[in-house]
Amino acid sequence: MDCRLGCGACCIAPSISSAIPGMPNGKPAGVRCVQLDDNNLCKLFGQTSRPKVCHQFKACPDICGSTNQQALINITELEQVT
């Protein structure tokens, strides 16, 4: 599955404990990453400064569902149970 351009759920819903440029302490769950642009696209995509955890995330139907809203719900639920 390819990411839906403009979704951004994986850059909002989960907490990220590793440093992100502009967010040296990572980010809490539910907080929009500062590297997510107005079109919900990662400004660090393809760059070496992108956190490893972000690079390793692969979109899949079980996590991302069929809509951006479903992805946000699914990832939020996963964050809460882990």
mmCIF file as gemmi writes it, N, C-alpha and C atoms, coordinates in Angstrom:
data_model
loop_
_atom_site.group_PDB
_atom_site.id
_atom_site.type_symbol
_atom_site.label_atom_id
_atom_site.label_alt_id
_atom_site.label_comp_id
_atom_site.label_asym_id
_atom_site.label_entity_id
_atom_site.label_seq_id
_atom_site.pdbx_PDB_ins_code
_atom_site.Cartn_x
_atom_site.Cartn_y
_atom_site.Cartn_z
_atom_site.occupancy
_atom_site.B_iso_or_equiv
_atom_site.pdbx_formal_charge
_atom_site.auth_seq_id
_atom_site.auth_asym_id
_atom_site.pdbx_PDB_model_num
ATOM 1 N N . MET Axp A 1 ? 0.852 -1.183 0 1 0 ? 1 A 1
ATOM 2 C CA . MET Axp A 1 ? 0 0 0 1 0 ? 1 A 1
ATOM 3 C C . MET Axp A 1 ? 0.892 1.238 0 1 0 ? 1 A 1
ATOM 4 N N . ASP Axp A 2 ? 0.544 2.209 -0.803 1 0 ? 2 A 1
ATOM 5 C CA . ASP Axp A 2 ? 1.235 3.493 -0.798 1 0 ? 2 A 1
ATOM 6 C C . ASP Axp A 2 ? 0.516 4.442 0.151 1 0 ? 2 A 1
ATOM 7 N N . CYS Axp A 3 ? 1.291 5.312 0.784 1 0 ? 3 A 1
ATOM 8 C CA . CYS Axp A 3 ? 0.688 6.339 1.64 1 0 ? 3 A 1
ATOM 9 C C . CYS Axp A 3 ? -0.264 7.193 0.821 1 0 ? 3 A 1
ATOM 10 N N . ARG Axp A 4 ? -1.357 7.633 1.461 1 0 ? 4 A 1
ATOM 11 C CA . ARG Axp A 4 ? -2.245 8.603 0.83 1 0 ? 4 A 1
ATOM 12 C C . ARG Axp A 4 ? -1.624 9.973 1.033 1 0 ? 4 A 1
ATOM 13 N N . LEU Axp A 5 ? -1.273 10.625 -0.035 1 0 ? 5 A 1
ATOM 14 C CA . LEU Axp A 5 ? -0.697 11.957 0.075 1 0 ? 5 A 1
ATOM 15 C C . LEU Axp A 5 ? -1.66 12.87 0.819 1 0 ? 5 A 1
ATOM 16 N N . GLY Axp A 6 ? -1.125 13.615 1.763 1 0 ? 6 A 1
ATOM 17 C CA . GLY Axp A 6 ? -1.944 14.556 2.508 1 0 ? 6 A 1
ATOM 18 C C . GLY Axp A 6 ? -2.661 13.957 3.694 1 0 ? 6 A 1
ATOM 19 N N . CYS Axp A 7 ? -2.37 12.71 4.049 1 0 ? 7 A 1
ATOM 20 C CA . CYS Axp A 7 ? -3.019 12.083 5.201 1 0 ? 7 A 1
ATOM 21 C C . CYS Axp A 7 ? -2.448 12.652 6.497 1 0 ? 7 A 1
ATOM 22 N N . GLY Axp A 8 ? -1.174 12.399 6.758 1 0 ? 8 A 1
ATOM 23 C CA . GLY Axp A 8 ? -0.504 12.947 7.93 1 0 ? 8 A 1
ATOM 24 C C . GLY Axp A 8 ? -0.833 12.3 9.256 1 0 ? 8 A 1
ATOM 25 N N . ALA Axp A 9 ? -1.669 11.277 9.273 1 0 ? 9 A 1
ATOM 26 C CA . ALA Axp A 9 ? -2.061 10.656 10.545 1 0 ? 9 A 1
ATOM 27 C C . ALA Axp A 9 ? -0.861 10.127 11.321 1 0 ? 9 A 1
ATOM 28 N N . CYS Axp A 10 ? 0.118 9.567 10.624 1 0 ? 10 A 1
ATOM 29 C CA . CYS Axp A 10 ? 1.298 9.008 11.301 1 0 ? 10 A 1
ATOM 30 C C . CYS Axp A 10 ? 2.218 10.107 11.823 1 0 ? 10 A 1
ATOM 31 N N . CYS Axp A 11 ? 1.959 11.351 11.461 1 0 ? 11 A 1
ATOM 32 C CA . CYS Axp A 11 ? 2.745 12.496 11.937 1 0 ? 11 A 1
ATOM 33 C C . CYS Axp A 11 ? 1.992 13.28 13.013 1 0 ? 11 A 1
ATOM 34 N N . ILE Axp A 12 ? 0.811 12.798 13.365 1 0 ? 12 A 1
ATOM 35 C CA . ILE Axp A 12 ? -0.016 13.469 14.364 1 0 ? 12 A 1
ATOM 36 C C . ILE Axp A 12 ? -0.332 12.532 15.528 1 0 ? 12 A 1
ATOM 37 N N . ALA Axp A 13 ? -0.886 11.368 15.239 1 0 ? 13 A 1
ATOM 38 C CA . ALA Axp A 13 ? -1.417 10.489 16.285 1 0 ? 13 A 1
ATOM 39 C C . ALA Axp A 13 ? -0.377 9.886 17.224 1 0 ? 13 A 1
ATOM 40 N N . PRO Axp A 14 ? 0.724 9.336 16.729 1 0 ? 14 A 1
ATOM 41 C CA . PRO Axp A 14 ? 1.631 8.649 17.663 1 0 ? 14 A 1
ATOM 42 C C . PRO Axp A 14 ? 2.589 9.592 18.376 1 0 ? 14 A 1
ATOM 43 N N . SER Axp A 15 ? 3.061 9.131 19.531 1 0 ? 15 A 1
ATOM 44 C CA . SER Axp A 15 ? 4.17 9.84 20.171 1 0 ? 15 A 1
ATOM 45 C C . SER Axp A 15 ? 5.448 9.396 19.472 1 0 ? 15 A 1
ATOM 46 N N . ILE Axp A 16 ? 6.415 10.281 19.422 1 0 ? 16 A 1
ATOM 47 C CA . ILE Axp A 16 ? 7.729 9.963 18.85 1 0 ? 16 A 1
ATOM 48 C C . ILE Axp A 16 ? 8.752 10.385 19.885 1 0 ? 16 A 1
ATOM 49 N N . SER Axp A 17 ? 9.521 9.42 20.363 1 0 ? 17 A 1
ATOM 50 C CA . SER Axp A 17 ? 10.462 9.719 21.443 1 0 ? 17 A 1
ATOM 51 C C . SER Axp A 17 ? 11.814 10.203 20.946 1 0 ? 17 A 1
ATOM 52 N N . SER Axp A 18 ? 12.107 9.983 19.684 1 0 ? 18 A 1
ATOM 53 C CA . SER Axp A 18 ? 13.393 10.433 19.145 1 0 ? 18 A 1
ATOM 54 C C . SER Axp A 18 ? 13.307 11.896 18.714 1 0 ? 18 A 1
ATOM 55 N N . ALA Axp A 19 ? 14.459 12.525 18.652 1 0 ? 19 A 1
ATOM 56 C CA . ALA Axp A 19 ? 14.522 13.935 18.26 1 0 ? 19 A 1
ATOM 57 C C . ALA Axp A 19 ? 14.066 14.115 16.819 1 0 ? 19 A 1
ATOM 58 N N . ILE Axp A 20 ? 13.371 15.209 16.603 1 0 ? 20 A 1
ATOM 59 C CA . ILE Axp A 20 ? 12.903 15.621 15.281 1 0 ? 20 A 1
ATOM 60 C C . ILE Axp A 20 ? 13.443 17.039 15.101 1 0 ? 20 A 1
ATOM 61 N N . PRO Axp A 21 ? 13.97 17.395 13.934 1 0 ? 21 A 1
ATOM 62 C CA . PRO Axp A 21 ? 14.385 18.783 13.757 1 0 ? 21 A 1
ATOM 63 C C . PRO Axp A 21 ? 13.245 19.737 14.125 1 0 ? 21 A 1
ATOM 64 N N . GLY Axp A 22 ? 13.507 20.627 15.055 1 0 ? 22 A 1
ATOM 65 C CA . GLY Axp A 22 ? 12.486 21.539 15.539 1 0 ? 22 A 1
ATOM 66 C C . GLY Axp A 22 ? 11.731 21.028 16.749 1 0 ? 22 A 1
ATOM 67 N N . MET Axp A 23 ? 11.911 19.748 17.062 1 0 ? 23 A 1
ATOM 68 C CA . MET Axp A 23 ? 11.292 19.124 18.24 1 0 ? 23 A 1
ATOM 69 C C . MET Axp A 23 ? 12.346 18.208 18.873 1 0 ? 23 A 1
ATOM 70 N N . PRO Axp A 24 ? 13.333 18.776 19.552 1 0 ? 24 A 1
ATOM 71 C CA . PRO Axp A 24 ? 14.468 17.997 20.043 1 0 ? 24 A 1
ATOM 72 C C . PRO Axp A 24 ? 14.11 16.902 21.044 1 0 ? 24 A 1
ATOM 73 N N . ASN Axp A 25 ? 12.961 16.997 21.682 1 0 ? 25 A 1
ATOM 74 C CA . ASN Axp A 25 ? 12.526 15.978 22.633 1 0 ? 25 A 1
ATOM 75 C C . ASN Axp A 25 ? 11.47 15.052 22.045 1 0 ? 25 A 1
ATOM 76 N N . GLY Axp A 26 ? 11.338 15.049 20.733 1 0 ? 26 A 1
ATOM 77 C CA . GLY Axp A 26 ? 10.293 14.264 20.094 1 0 ? 26 A 1
ATOM 78 C C . GLY Axp A 26 ? 8.957 14.983 20.208 1 0 ? 26 A 1
ATOM 79 N N . LYS Axp A 27 ? 7.87 14.209 20.144 1 0 ? 27 A 1
ATOM 80 C CA . LYS Axp A 27 ? 6.544 14.813 20.235 1 0 ? 27 A 1
ATOM 81 C C . LYS Axp A 27 ? 5.579 13.884 20.953 1 0 ? 27 A 1
ATOM 82 N N . PRO Axp A 28 ? 4.653 14.447 21.701 1 0 ? 28 A 1
ATOM 83 C CA . PRO Axp A 28 ? 3.635 13.618 22.348 1 0 ? 28 A 1
ATOM 84 C C . PRO Axp A 28 ? 2.551 13.185 21.359 1 0 ? 28 A 1
ATOM 85 N N . ALA Axp A 29 ? 1.845 12.15 21.734 1 0 ? 29 A 1
ATOM 86 C CA . ALA Axp A 29 ? 0.73 11.669 20.92 1 0 ? 29 A 1
ATOM 87 C C . ALA Axp A 29 ? -0.3 12.768 20.736 1 0 ? 29 A 1
ATOM 88 N N . GLY Axp A 30 ? -0.84 12.857 19.543 1 0 ? 30 A 1
ATOM 89 C CA . GLY Axp A 30 ? -1.885 13.82 19.242 1 0 ? 30 A 1
ATOM 90 C C . GLY Axp A 30 ? -1.391 15.211 18.889 1 0 ? 30 A 1
ATOM 91 N N . VAL Axp A 31 ? -0.09 15.407 18.948 1 0 ? 31 A 1
ATOM 92 C CA . VAL Axp A 31 ? 0.49 16.704 18.601 1 0 ? 31 A 1
ATOM 93 C C . VAL Axp A 31 ? 1.036 16.629 17.183 1 0 ? 31 A 1
ATOM 94 N N . ARG Axp A 32 ? 0.713 17.605 16.405 1 0 ? 32 A 1
ATOM 95 C CA . ARG Axp A 32 ? 1.152 17.679 15.021 1 0 ? 32 A 1
ATOM 96 C C . ARG Axp A 32 ? 2.664 17.916 14.972 1 0 ? 32 A 1
ATOM 97 N N . CYS Axp A 33 ? 3.379 17.127 14.193 1 0 ? 33 A 1
ATOM 98 C CA . CYS Axp A 33 ? 4.815 17.305 14.021 1 0 ? 33 A 1
ATOM 99 C C . CYS Axp A 33 ? 5.073 18.643 13.328 1 0 ? 33 A 1
ATOM 100 N N . VAL Axp A 34 ? 6.102 19.358 13.793 1 0 ? 34 A 1
ATOM 101 C CA . VAL Axp A 34 ? 6.419 20.653 13.183 1 0 ? 34 A 1
ATOM 102 C C . VAL Axp A 34 ? 6.925 20.496 11.751 1 0 ? 34 A 1
ATOM 103 N N . GLN Axp A 35 ? 7.3 19.3 11.368 1 0 ? 35 A 1
ATOM 104 C CA . GLN Axp A 35 ? 7.797 19.048 10.015 1 0 ? 35 A 1
ATOM 105 C C . GLN Axp A 35 ? 6.686 18.659 9.042 1 0 ? 35 A 1
ATOM 106 N N . LEU Axp A 36 ? 5.452 18.689 9.508 1 0 ? 36 A 1
ATOM 107 C CA . LEU Axp A 36 ? 4.299 18.404 8.649 1 0 ? 36 A 1
ATOM 108 C C . LEU Axp A 36 ? 3.821 19.727 8.062 1 0 ? 36 A 1
ATOM 109 N N . ASP Axp A 37 ? 3.814 19.831 6.739 1 0 ? 37 A 1
ATOM 110 C CA . ASP Axp A 37 ? 3.451 21.112 6.128 1 0 ? 37 A 1
ATOM 111 C C . ASP Axp A 37 ? 1.927 21.298 6.064 1 0 ? 37 A 1
ATOM 112 N N . ASP Axp A 38 ? 1.481 22.394 5.504 1 0 ? 38 A 1
ATOM 113 C CA . ASP Axp A 38 ? 0.053 22.713 5.441 1 0 ? 38 A 1
ATOM 114 C C . ASP Axp A 38 ? -0.751 21.73 4.596 1 0 ? 38 A 1
ATOM 115 N N . ASN Axp A 39 ? -0.06 20.965 3.754 1 0 ? 39 A 1
ATOM 116 C CA . ASN Axp A 39 ? -0.719 19.95 2.927 1 0 ? 39 A 1
ATOM 117 C C . ASN Axp A 39 ? -0.58 18.565 3.533 1 0 ? 39 A 1
ATOM 118 N N . ASN Axp A 40 ? -0.168 18.499 4.804 1 0 ? 40 A 1
ATOM 119 C CA . ASN Axp A 40 ? 0.053 17.238 5.518 1 0 ? 40 A 1
ATOM 120 C C . ASN Axp A 40 ? 1.105 16.36 4.841 1 0 ? 40 A 1
ATOM 121 N N . LEU Axp A 41 ? 2.143 16.987 4.333 1 0 ? 41 A 1
ATOM 122 C CA . LEU Axp A 41 ? 3.273 16.27 3.747 1 0 ? 41 A 1
ATOM 123 C C . LEU Axp A 41 ? 4.5 16.527 4.608 1 0 ? 41 A 1
ATOM 124 N N . CYS Axp A 42 ? 5.328 15.503 4.771 1 0 ? 42 A 1
ATOM 125 C CA . CYS Axp A 42 ? 6.531 15.613 5.593 1 0 ? 42 A 1
ATOM 126 C C . CYS Axp A 42 ? 7.595 16.425 4.866 1 0 ? 42 A 1
ATOM 127 N N . LYS Axp A 43 ? 8.069 17.478 5.532 1 0 ? 43 A 1
ATOM 128 C CA . LYS Axp A 43 ? 9.124 18.313 4.946 1 0 ? 43 A 1
ATOM 129 C C . LYS Axp A 43 ? 10.474 17.608 4.968 1 0 ? 43 A 1
ATOM 130 N N . LEU Axp A 44 ? 10.597 16.523 5.749 1 0 ? 44 A 1
ATOM 131 C CA . LEU Axp A 44 ? 11.865 15.796 5.861 1 0 ? 44 A 1
ATOM 132 C C . LEU Axp A 44 ? 11.908 14.529 5.019 1 0 ? 44 A 1
ATOM 133 N N . PHE Axp A 45 ? 10.815 14.225 4.324 1 0 ? 45 A 1
ATOM 134 C CA . PHE Axp A 45 ? 10.748 12.977 3.562 1 0 ? 45 A 1
ATOM 135 C C . PHE Axp A 45 ? 11.943 12.882 2.61 1 0 ? 45 A 1
ATOM 136 N N . GLY Axp A 46 ? 12.64 11.75 2.678 1 0 ? 46 A 1
ATOM 137 C CA . GLY Axp A 46 ? 13.787 11.521 1.808 1 0 ? 46 A 1
ATOM 138 C C . GLY Axp A 46 ? 15.084 12.131 2.306 1 0 ? 46 A 1
ATOM 139 N N . GLN Axp A 47 ? 15.049 12.813 3.447 1 0 ? 47 A 1
ATOM 140 C CA . GLN Axp A 47 ? 16.258 13.442 3.981 1 0 ? 47 A 1
ATOM 141 C C . GLN Axp A 47 ? 16.827 12.61 5.128 1 0 ? 47 A 1
ATOM 142 N N . THR Axp A 48 ? 18.128 12.705 5.335 1 0 ? 48 A 1
ATOM 143 C CA . THR Axp A 48 ? 18.777 11.946 6.403 1 0 ? 48 A 1
ATOM 144 C C . THR Axp A 48 ? 18.378 12.453 7.793 1 0 ? 48 A 1
ATOM 145 N N . SER Axp A 49 ? 17.866 13.652 7.899 1 0 ? 49 A 1
ATOM 146 C CA . SER Axp A 49 ? 17.451 14.196 9.196 1 0 ? 49 A 1
ATOM 147 C C . SER Axp A 49 ? 16.083 13.669 9.647 1 0 ? 49 A 1
ATOM 148 N N . ARG Axp A 50 ? 15.41 12.948 8.777 1 0 ? 50 A 1
ATOM 149 C CA . ARG Axp A 50 ? 14.122 12.356 9.137 1 0 ? 50 A 1
ATOM 150 C C . ARG Axp A 50 ? 14.371 11.254 10.163 1 0 ? 50 A 1
ATOM 151 N N . PRO Axp A 51 ? 13.626 11.235 11.284 1 0 ? 51 A 1
ATOM 152 C CA . PRO Axp A 51 ? 13.843 10.211 12.304 1 0 ? 51 A 1
ATOM 153 C C . PRO Axp A 51 ? 13.69 8.793 11.759 1 0 ? 51 A 1
ATOM 154 N N . LYS Axp A 52 ? 14.494 7.904 12.299 1 0 ? 52 A 1
ATOM 155 C CA . LYS Axp A 52 ? 14.484 6.506 11.858 1 0 ? 52 A 1
ATOM 156 C C . LYS Axp A 52 ? 13.092 5.885 12.009 1 0 ? 52 A 1
ATOM 157 N N . VAL Axp A 53 ? 12.419 6.187 13.113 1 0 ? 53 A 1
ATOM 158 C CA . VAL Axp A 53 ? 11.093 5.622 13.345 1 0 ? 53 A 1
ATOM 159 C C . VAL Axp A 53 ? 10.117 6.04 12.245 1 0 ? 53 A 1
ATOM 160 N N . CYS Axp A 54 ? 10.243 7.252 11.764 1 0 ? 54 A 1
ATOM 161 C CA . CYS Axp A 54 ? 9.373 7.731 10.685 1 0 ? 54 A 1
ATOM 162 C C . CYS Axp A 54 ? 9.711 7.016 9.379 1 0 ? 54 A 1
ATOM 163 N N . HIS Axp A 55 ? 10.995 6.857 9.125 1 0 ? 55 A 1
ATOM 164 C CA . HIS Axp A 55 ? 11.44 6.174 7.916 1 0 ? 55 A 1
ATOM 165 C C . HIS Axp A 55 ? 10.961 4.723 7.903 1 0 ? 55 A 1
ATOM 166 N N . GLN Axp A 56 ? 10.926 4.091 9.068 1 0 ? 56 A 1
ATOM 167 C CA . GLN Axp A 56 ? 10.562 2.678 9.156 1 0 ? 56 A 1
ATOM 168 C C . GLN Axp A 56 ? 9.057 2.424 9.058 1 0 ? 56 A 1
ATOM 169 N N . PHE Axp A 57 ? 8.239 3.447 9.285 1 0 ? 57 A 1
ATOM 170 C CA . PHE Axp A 57 ? 6.787 3.261 9.2 1 0 ? 57 A 1
ATOM 171 C C . PHE Axp A 57 ? 6.394 2.972 7.755 1 0 ? 57 A 1
ATOM 172 N N . LYS Axp A 58 ? 5.646 1.908 7.566 1 0 ? 58 A 1
ATOM 173 C CA . LYS Axp A 58 ? 5.14 1.54 6.242 1 0 ? 58 A 1
ATOM 174 C C . LYS Axp A 58 ? 3.619 1.502 6.288 1 0 ? 58 A 1
ATOM 175 N N . ALA Axp A 59 ? 3.003 2.207 5.393 1 0 ? 59 A 1
ATOM 176 C CA . ALA Axp A 59 ? 1.544 2.221 5.326 1 0 ? 59 A 1
ATOM 177 C C . ALA Axp A 59 ? 1.016 0.825 5.012 1 0 ? 59 A 1
ATOM 178 N N . CYS Axp A 60 ? -0.056 0.451 5.678 1 0 ? 60 A 1
ATOM 179 C CA . CYS Axp A 60 ? -0.722 -0.817 5.379 1 0 ? 60 A 1
ATOM 180 C C . CYS Axp A 60 ? -2.209 -0.654 5.678 1 0 ? 60 A 1
ATOM 181 N N . PRO Axp A 61 ? -3.054 -1.413 5.013 1 0 ? 61 A 1
ATOM 182 C CA . PRO Axp A 61 ? -4.502 -1.257 5.193 1 0 ? 61 A 1
ATOM 183 C C . PRO Axp A 61 ? -4.966 -1.454 6.63 1 0 ? 61 A 1
ATOM 184 N N . ASP Axp A 62 ? -4.322 -2.356 7.391 1 0 ? 62 A 1
ATOM 185 C CA . ASP Axp A 62 ? -4.74 -2.594 8.773 1 0 ? 62 A 1
ATOM 186 C C . ASP Axp A 62 ? -4.541 -1.366 9.648 1 0 ? 62 A 1
ATOM 187 N N . ILE Axp A 63 ? -3.511 -0.605 9.393 1 0 ? 63 A 1
ATOM 188 C CA . ILE Axp A 63 ? -3.218 0.59 10.183 1 0 ? 63 A 1
ATOM 189 C C . ILE Axp A 63 ? -3.891 1.82 9.578 1 0 ? 63 A 1
ATOM 190 N N . CYS Axp A 64 ? -3.792 1.972 8.283 1 0 ? 64 A 1
ATOM 191 C CA . CYS Axp A 64 ? -4.221 3.2 7.616 1 0 ? 64 A 1
ATOM 192 C C . CYS Axp A 64 ? -5.687 3.207 7.195 1 0 ? 64 A 1
ATOM 193 N N . GLY Axp A 65 ? -6.322 2.049 7.188 1 0 ? 65 A 1
ATOM 194 C CA . GLY Axp A 65 ? -7.719 1.984 6.788 1 0 ? 65 A 1
ATOM 195 C C . GLY Axp A 65 ? -7.906 2.491 5.364 1 0 ? 65 A 1
ATOM 196 N N . SER Axp A 66 ? -9.099 2.965 5.073 1 0 ? 66 A 1
ATOM 197 C CA . SER Axp A 66 ? -9.386 3.411 3.709 1 0 ? 66 A 1
ATOM 198 C C . SER Axp A 66 ? -9.527 4.931 3.599 1 0 ? 66 A 1
ATOM 199 N N . THR Axp A 67 ? -9.435 5.625 4.736 1 0 ? 67 A 1
ATOM 200 C CA . THR Axp A 67 ? -9.533 7.081 4.717 1 0 ? 67 A 1
ATOM 201 C C . THR Axp A 67 ? -8.501 7.677 5.679 1 0 ? 67 A 1
ATOM 202 N N . ASN Axp A 68 ? -8.234 8.949 5.517 1 0 ? 68 A 1
ATOM 203 C CA . ASN Axp A 68 ? -7.316 9.639 6.422 1 0 ? 68 A 1
ATOM 204 C C . ASN Axp A 68 ? -7.87 9.629 7.849 1 0 ? 68 A 1
ATOM 205 N N . GLN Axp A 69 ? -9.159 9.839 8.001 1 0 ? 69 A 1
ATOM 206 C CA . GLN Axp A 69 ? -9.785 9.843 9.323 1 0 ? 69 A 1
ATOM 207 C C . GLN Axp A 69 ? -9.655 8.47 9.976 1 0 ? 69 A 1
ATOM 208 N N . GLN Axp A 70 ? -9.833 7.395 9.208 1 0 ? 70 A 1
ATOM 209 C CA . GLN Axp A 70 ? -9.699 6.054 9.767 1 0 ? 70 A 1
ATOM 210 C C . GLN Axp A 70 ? -8.261 5.81 10.209 1 0 ? 70 A 1
ATOM 211 N N . ALA Axp A 71 ? -7.296 6.299 9.451 1 0 ? 71 A 1
ATOM 212 C CA . ALA Axp A 71 ? -5.89 6.164 9.84 1 0 ? 71 A 1
ATOM 213 C C . ALA Axp A 71 ? -5.636 6.871 11.166 1 0 ? 71 A 1
ATOM 214 N N . LEU Axp A 72 ? -6.167 8.053 11.328 1 0 ? 72 A 1
ATOM 215 C CA . LEU Axp A 72 ? -5.992 8.81 12.567 1 0 ? 72 A 1
ATOM 216 C C . LEU Axp A 72 ? -6.603 8.058 13.746 1 0 ? 72 A 1
ATOM 217 N N . ILE Axp A 73 ? -7.781 7.511 13.557 1 0 ? 73 A 1
ATOM 218 C CA . ILE Axp A 73 ? -8.449 6.732 14.608 1 0 ? 73 A 1
ATOM 219 C C . ILE Axp A 73 ? -7.638 5.49 14.949 1 0 ? 73 A 1
ATOM 220 N N . ASN Axp A 74 ? -7.225 4.735 13.933 1 0 ? 74 A 1
ATOM 221 C CA . ASN Axp A 74 ? -6.483 3.489 14.159 1 0 ? 74 A 1
ATOM 222 C C . ASN Axp A 74 ? -5.162 3.74 14.875 1 0 ? 74 A 1
ATOM 223 N N . ILE Axp A 75 ? -4.415 4.728 14.419 1 0 ? 75 A 1
ATOM 224 C CA . ILE Axp A 75 ? -3.108 5.001 15.019 1 0 ? 75 A 1
ATOM 225 C C . ILE Axp A 75 ? -3.277 5.544 16.438 1 0 ? 75 A 1
ATOM 226 N N . THR Axp A 76 ? -4.301 6.339 16.674 1 0 ? 76 A 1
ATOM 227 C CA . THR Axp A 76 ? -4.58 6.831 18.025 1 0 ? 76 A 1
ATOM 228 C C . THR Axp A 76 ? -4.904 5.674 18.959 1 0 ? 76 A 1
ATOM 229 N N . GLU Axp A 77 ? -5.721 4.724 18.502 1 0 ? 77 A 1
ATOM 230 C CA . GLU Axp A 77 ? -6.055 3.553 19.318 1 0 ? 77 A 1
ATOM 231 C C . GLU Axp A 77 ? -4.817 2.72 19.61 1 0 ? 77 A 1
ATOM 232 N N . LEU Axp A 78 ? -3.973 2.527 18.63 1 0 ? 78 A 1
ATOM 233 C CA . LEU Axp A 78 ? -2.725 1.774 18.845 1 0 ? 78 A 1
ATOM 234 C C . LEU Axp A 78 ? -1.831 2.48 19.856 1 0 ? 78 A 1
ATOM 235 N N . GLU Axp A 79 ? -1.753 3.78 19.755 1 0 ? 79 A 1
ATOM 236 C CA . GLU Axp A 79 ? -0.939 4.566 20.692 1 0 ? 79 A 1
ATOM 237 C C . GLU Axp A 79 ? -1.45 4.386 22.117 1 0 ? 79 A 1
ATOM 238 N N . GLN Axp A 80 ? -2.75 4.354 22.289 1 0 ? 80 A 1
ATOM 239 C CA . GLN Axp A 80 ? -3.345 4.25 23.626 1 0 ? 80 A 1
ATOM 240 C C . GLN Axp A 80 ? -3.138 2.867 24.257 1 0 ? 80 A 1
ATOM 241 N N . VAL Axp A 81 ? -3.069 1.825 23.44 1 0 ? 81 A 1
ATOM 242 C CA . VAL Axp A 81 ? -2.913 0.478 23.993 1 0 ? 81 A 1
ATOM 243 C C . VAL Axp A 81 ? -1.451 0.039 24.122 1 0 ? 81 A 1
ATOM 244 N N . THR Axp A 82 ? -0.542 0.855 23.628 1 0 ? 82 A 1
ATOM 245 C CA . THR Axp A 82 ? 0.878 0.472 23.744 1 0 ? 82 A 1
ATOM 246 C C . THR Axp A 82 ? 1.632 1.386 24.689 1 0 ? 82 A 1
